């Protein structure tokens, strides 16, 4: 007959089990973080390229409203994708369980990575430039230029689809960001695109450990 005598309390044994598991989990998180990042990048890129705002900047009303002479979409999307960071919070174990995990962040809250892009400003035909990307991200439905509006037509302006005219002659005005695309610091085309794929990103992270 064999008898066993436990010299440690149940709580101490449980703590040792959780500590050992935490070490294994922490190693898996660190080993897989690079692969997780690579899987999430195309999800973020596709969400942004498919957003109504990026599509409109390529050749729709936003391109005409802002007088854009090129497609800013690729630079914007690339900057957001490259801002993606994965932080491993050290996994720890004790008698109460395991804590730690992965924190994913996309897009700095000050938007400096976007506002410093060359495409964030559009040079005007006469002189000066306009901070169109800042307007799109933050101005909401506020009036930006009170005494001017937009007139649309083929061949008009530097974008080839519209130009600014004095308010009395403008079919649309005063000038502001089109309400279908306007944004604020907490609710803009980037936050909306990320919200649409949040479940896909979550499932991708989970799937990386299966």
SULSULMO-V239602 format. One line per field, one symbol per residue. phi: phi as a letter, one per 20 degrees, with the letter a starting at -180 (. if undefined). burial: # if it has 16 or more other C-alpha atoms within 10 Angstrom, else .. A space follows every 50 residues. Layout:
phi: ???
burial: ???
This chain:
phi: .dcdcfedfgfffffffffffgffffffgffdffffgffegffffffffe fgffffffadffffgemfdbeeggffffffffffcddeegeccbfepccp qdddccmgfelffefefgffddfefeanbceffffffceldffdcfdccd derfnemfencabecggfdefcrffbfgffcfbcfdbcffffffffdfff fgffffffde
burial: .............##..##.##..##..##..#..##..##.###.###. #.#######.#########.###..##.###..#.#...#####...#.. ##...##......##...####.........##########......### ##....#########.#..#.######...#####..#######..#... #..##.....
